[in-house]
Amino acid sequence: MADFLIKAEGETDPEYGCEPEARPITEHISKGVVNLDKPMGPTSHEIDSWVKRILHVDKTGHGGTLDPKVTGVLPIGIDHATRVIQMLLGAPKEYVCLMRLHDSVPEKKVQDIFTEFTGKIFQMPPIKSAVKRELRVRRIYNVDILEIEDQDVLFRVKCEGGTYIRKYCHDIGEALGCGAHMAELRRTISGPFHEDETLKTLHDLTDAYHAWTEDEDESQIRECILPMERAVDHLPKIMVRDSTVDALCHGADLAAGGIMQLSPNIDRGNTVAILTLKGELIAAGETLKTSGEILNEKKGIMVNIKKVFMEPETYPKMWK
């Protein structure tokens, strides 16, 4: 925890809770997230259903819809983790896109228009979308043109969650005066989930489930399913003492006295993940103070709790 600021010293009781990676296998699955490589064809909702069927679980939910033709990173939460996965909806995303221009345009002009379409942009969601159609501001963090060949433009874009890349291509085509459309799209990053060794296919998940149920080999399924805590890796964190945990599980806000360690980069109004000293996710909330202020405050509410993920009585009740 070298990158955490220490507000108070203390130990955690091994009798209660456990480190996320050490959960028994059935609990590991029910509090797990799959960094799934979505294939082209099915809807995100269909992928949810398939994962539910493969793992024989009660509930699944995805973090950020991908169109049927789009491939790539689609995090799926299982059972208890379905609510945690909602924390990804506003998280930054990255895509690699192939855009097709409807006429030939000089390369310099294409490069210049991408510069204009960086930073804050206005977008009207497409007619076929899951949200209300009203003009929205979205942020394009950066765009990197990878290749231009005739009327095909391959680029990587990092953007705010909720940005429509199909609409982004259409609007660039309008601005160029020639028209354009999205030919292919792959999501490479969704919040803390990347195209790395944790990215698994539906086949990987099926094989891992059979290895566990038929051969009693847990290793593959533990590799395919990550602890739900991974879904908040992109958020600043606050770690609390054991005696504070159950009060938070019952909806109490987080006071200064319960805090042990915290991320150094917290500002007022930030969404933060609240963890036990073992690293288990308890809740998420909105900060009322900065890191520096939280370190120095002796009393008062520091975080308004917005969502609770841990079951009450996981830790003993030590509050009145």
N, C-alpha and C positions, 0 to 999 in steps of 0.2 A: 504493500500500500504506500510506496514511496511518494507517489504523486498526490496523496491525500494530505490535507491539513489536519492536524491533531488538535481537537478541542478538549478532549478528556481521555485519560487512560482507563482501561478496564478490560475484563475478560468476558468471554461468552461461555455459557454453561453447555457442555457437550450433551447433556441430558435432553435438550430440546432442539428441535429443528435439525437440519444437517446441511452440509455444503451442497450446492445444486448438483455438482457432478457425482455426488455419492448417494443420491436418492435411490431407493429400491426401484427395480426396472418398471413395475407397473405405474409407480408415482412419476418416474422419469418420463414415461410416455404421456401421462395425463397432464403433465406440466411442461410439455415440450413444444418445440418449434422446428419445423423442417424448412431448410433453405432449399426450396424446390426449383429445379430447372424446368420451367413450363415449356412444353412442346407447342408447335404450331397446330392449330385446329380447334381444340376444345376451349370453352369459356373458362374463366377463372372459377366460376361457380361449379362447373363440372369437375374441375381438378379437385376442389374441396371435397366433393362427393366421393371421388375415387380414392382419395387419401383416407377418408372416413371408412370406406369399405375395406381397403387394404389392411388397415390397422385395427378394424373392429372396435372403433371408439364411438362415443356418443355425439361429439361435436367437433367441427373444424371450422376455421375461418381464415381468410387470407388478408394480407396487408397491402392493399392497393391493387385494384383491378387491372388486368392486362387484357386487351382485345384478343379475340380468337387467333388472329394472324400473327400476334406478337409473341416472341419467345423470351426466355430468360428468367431472372431472379423473381420468384413469387413466394415470399415467406408464408407458411401455413401454420397457424396455431392449433393446438390439439386440446380439447376439453377445457381445463382451467386456463390454458394459455390463449384461448380465443379472444378474451378481453384485452390481454396484454398486447396482442398483435395490432390493436387499434392505435397504439402509440406510434406506429410507423406511418400513419396516413399523411401526416404533415412533414415527415422526414425527407431530406434531400434524396433525389433519385438521379441515376445516370443512365443514359441510353446511347447505343450506337445505332445510327439511322442511315438508311440509304434513301436519299431524296431524288426524285426524277423531275428535272425541269422540262417544260413543254416546248421549249425552243432553245437554241444555242445562245449562251450569254458569256461575255468575256469573264475570264477567271477573276480578274481584279474586281469587277463589279459584284461577283458572288461573294468574294472575301469581304468587301466593304459592307454589304447588306447584313452579313452575319454579325459584324461589329455593331451595327444599328440594333440588331435583335438580341443584344446582350444587356443584362441589367433588368430593370423593371419593364415588363411588357403587359399589354392589355389583351385579354383573350375572352371570346365568347365561346362557351362550351358547345361542341357539335350537337346537332339535333338528336343523334343517337348517343345520349350520355346519361349517366346515373344521377346527375345533379341538375339543379334548377338552372335554366338558361338565362344568365344575366352576366353582364360584363365584369370580369374579374382581373385583378392585378396579380401577376405571377413573376417570380424572379428567375432569370437565367444567369446562373453563377459564372459559367464559362462555356465556350464552344471551341472545339478544336477540329478544323477541317483535315480529315485524314487523306482524302484523295478526290480529285475531280477528273472524270473521264467522260468526254463528250457532254451529254446532258445528265449524267449521274454524279451526284455529290454525296460522298460518304463522310459523315461527321460524328463526333462524340459530343454530347451535351450533358452538362450537369445542371439540374434545375430544382426548383421548389416542388414539393409534392403537390399533385393536382394540376400540373402543367400537361396540356394535350399536345403531344408531339405531332400528331396528324394535322392539327390546326396550325401549329407552328410552321410546318412545311407549306401549308396552303397560304398562310399570310406572307411568307417570304416570297412565294411565287407571285402573289398579287403585287407586292412591293417592287419586284423585278419587272413586272409588266408582261411576263410570259406565262404565268401559271406554273404550278408545281404540285406534286403529290408525294406522300410517303409511300415508298415502294416496299421497304422492309424495315423492321424495327426489333431491336433486342435490348432488354433492360439488363444492365451490368451491375448496378448498385441500387439497393433499396434500404436507406438508413444504414444500419450497421452490417447488413447482409450483402456480400460481394460474390462475384464469380471467382471463387477460390476452391480449396479442397473440401469445404463444407457443402458446396452445391451438389445436390443429389437429384437423380431422376426417379420417376415412378417405378422403374424396374429395380433400381437400387433399394428402394423402400420395400418393394414386394419380396426381394431376395432376403433382405435383413429380417423381415417379419417371419418368413419361413425358417430361417436359421435359428431364430429364437424359439418359435413354437414347436418345431420338429426336432431340432438338434440341441436345444437348450444352450445356444450360443448367443449371449447378449451383446457381444462386442460390435457386431455390425449395426444393430439397431441403436446402440448408444452413439455410434458414429453418424448415423443418419438423422437422429433426433437430438437437437441441442436443447439445453435447459432454457426455459422461457426468459431467464435473465438476459440472454443474448439479445433479445428484442429491445432492450433499453441501453445497450452499450453506447449509443450515440448521445445519451443524456448525461448531464452532470449528476452527481450522486451524493447522498447523505447517508451515513451509517449511524444507527442508533443503538442504545444499550438494550439488553434483553428485557429489562423492566418496562420499557416503553412500547415494546412490540404489540402486546395484546390491546392496549388502549387505541393504537392506530388501527388495528383490525376491527375495532368497534366504531371507527369513524372519527376519533379524536384528531384535532389538528396537532402538528408537531411543535412542541415548546423547546426553548433553548436548552433546558436541563437534560433532555433526552438524547442530545446529539453528541456523538463521539468523534467522528471523522467526516470530512466533506471535501468535495472537489474545489480547487482553487479559483475556478473561473465562473462562479455563480453570480448572476446579477438579479436585481429585483424583477419579479414577473416571469422568471424562467420556469419551465417545467423541469422538475427534478425527480429522479427515482430514489425512493427511500428503501434502504437495504438493512438487513441484520448484519452483525459482525461476521457471520458465516457467509455473507454474500447473497442471501435469499432475498428476493423481491417481496416487499411488504405492500407498497403503495406508490402512487405518483401524486405530486401536488405542485402548487404554484408558490414560489418563494416570495416572502415579504421583505427580505433583506439581502444584502450582498454577502459574499464569502467573508469579507473582513468584518462586517457587522455581526454576522452569526458567530464568528470566533470569539468576539468580545462580549456579546450579550450574555447576561446571567439568567434572565427570565423573559417571559413573553413568547407569543406565537411567532415562529420563524417561517413555517410552511402551512399553507391551507391545503389540506388533503382533498384531492378531487376524485381519485379512484383507489379502491382497496382491492388487492389481489390475493392476499394471504387469508386463509381461514382463521377465524377466531379460535382461541385455545390451542394454537400451535405452540405458543409460549405461555407460561403461567400468568394468570391475572395478578398484577401487582399494583393495581390502581383502585381508588375508591369510587 
